[in-house]
Amino acid sequence: MALFDRKSCDVCGGKTGLMGGKKVKDGRLCSDCAKKQSPYLSSRKNFTVEEMKAHLDDRAANQETINAFEPTRTIGSSLKLYLDDSRGLWFLTKSRRYQDSNPDVFSADQILGARVDIEKGTRVETLERAVPAKDGKPAVPAKTKEVT
């Protein structure tokens, strides 16, 4: 057994590369599986292979939810909040093409509270309405009201 033997991914069976891939508690992941994990996952090193498989299955189900997501409102500029009022779902992302980034989708009943920060002496409130495009790509939201 050489120092740089290629190992296989314990989740999908793919190659982990020369350095042995990404570590989990009792195995290794390939870079493709590591890219699929949630951005809110704090440390994969505390996950077992079975827990990581379950997590990646949840991420695949989340991708299906994202593909069916129909935003009714968006709020924000660089970090955007997308809302699907008809199904009571929401997510936050910095990505312009949220379908490709697979952000975590939450339901409205998971909201525990909210805070609005107002900068010194000014308040700008922008309401936007997003209209989904027919080709599945997110449309550019149209401003409906701006208060200063």
URVENVEN-V996131 format. One record per backbone hydrogen bond with DSSP energy under -1.0 kcal/mol. NH is the residue of the N-H (numbers start at 1). CO is the residue of the C=O. E is the energy in kcal/mol with one decimal. If there is no record, write none. Layout:
{{NH;CO;E} {NH;CO;E}}
This chain:
{{5;2;-1.0} {9;14;-3.9} {10;28;-2.6} {13;9;-1.2} {16;7;-2.4} {22;29;-2.3} {24;27;-2.2} {25;47;-3.0} {29;22;-2.8} {34;30;-2.0} {35;31;-1.9} {41;38;-1.4} {47;44;-1.8} {52;48;-2.3} {53;49;-2.4} {54;50;-2.1} {55;51;-2.3} {56;52;-2.6} {57;53;-1.9} {58;54;-2.1} {59;55;-2.0} {60;56;-1.8} {61;57;-2.0} {62;58;-2.2} {63;59;-2.0} {64;60;-1.5} {65;61;-1.7} {66;62;-2.5} {67;63;-2.4} {68;64;-1.4} {72;83;-3.4} {73;83;-1.6} {75;81;-2.1} {80;93;-2.9} {81;75;-3.1} {82;91;-2.7} {83;73;-2.8} {84;89;-2.9} {88;84;-1.5} {89;84;-1.7} {90;106;-2.4} {91;82;-1.7} {93;80;-2.0} {100;97;-1.4} {101;97;-1.0} {102;98;-1.3} {106;90;-3.0} {108;88;-2.7} {110;107;-1.9} {111;108;-1.6} {122;119;-1.4} {125;147;-1.6} {127;145;-2.0} {129;142;-2.0} {133;137;-1.4} {136;133;-1.1} {142;129;-2.1} {144;127;-2.7} {145;127;-1.0} {147;125;-1.7}}
